[in-house]
Amino acid sequence: MAQGSDSNDTSYRSPSPGGRQSSSDDVKKVMRREKNRIAAQKSRMRQTQKADSLHLESENLEKENAALRKEVKQLTEEAKYLSSVLSSHEPLCTGLTPATPADLLYPPHHHGAYHHQHIAVPHYQH
């Protein structure tokens, strides 16, 4: 016979004396393990859902970023085009452009009857 298989061996002792209490401890242990297993499963599921959600958000942000970059490129090209159109048109309109930056803010003031004719002021009745 192998060592340790002898039925009279008293080296093994249960953690608590009496069979009933160790049985209820075993039930509690099994219940605790099951509860922990379920909690771990839920935690892993939440973690997976969060990762999936972040992945979708990342994909959407990448698409939005690409669309915005495309729009910036188009607007930059449009600005270059309009700038070139303006540059080629400016020599034709030199008489119409103000001489100084101040003239942009404060155009020359004309005196006389003509000045009042081109300003339309709405009259409101109360």
Stockholm file with secondary structure:
# STOCKHOLM 1.0

chainA/1-126         MAQGSDSNDTSYRSPSPGGRQSSSDDVKKVMRREKNRIAAQKSRMRQTQKADSLHLESENLEKENAALRKEVKQLTEEAKYLSSVLSSHEPLCTGLTPATPADLLYPPHHHGAYHHQHIAVPHYQH
#=GR chainA/1-126 SS CCTTCCTTCCCCCCSSSSHHHHHHHHHHHHHHHHHHHHHHHHHHHHHHHHHHHHHHHHHHHHHHHHHHHHHHHHHHHHHHHHHHHHHHHGGGGTTTSCSSHHHHHSCCCCCSHHHHHSCCCCCCCC
#=GC SS_cons         CCTTCCTTCCCCCCSSSSHHHHHHHHHHHHHHHHHHHHHHHHHHHHHHHHHHHHHHHHHHHHHHHHHHHHHHHHHHHHHHHHHHHHHHHGGGGTTTSCSSHHHHHSCCCCCSHHHHHSCCCCCCCC
//
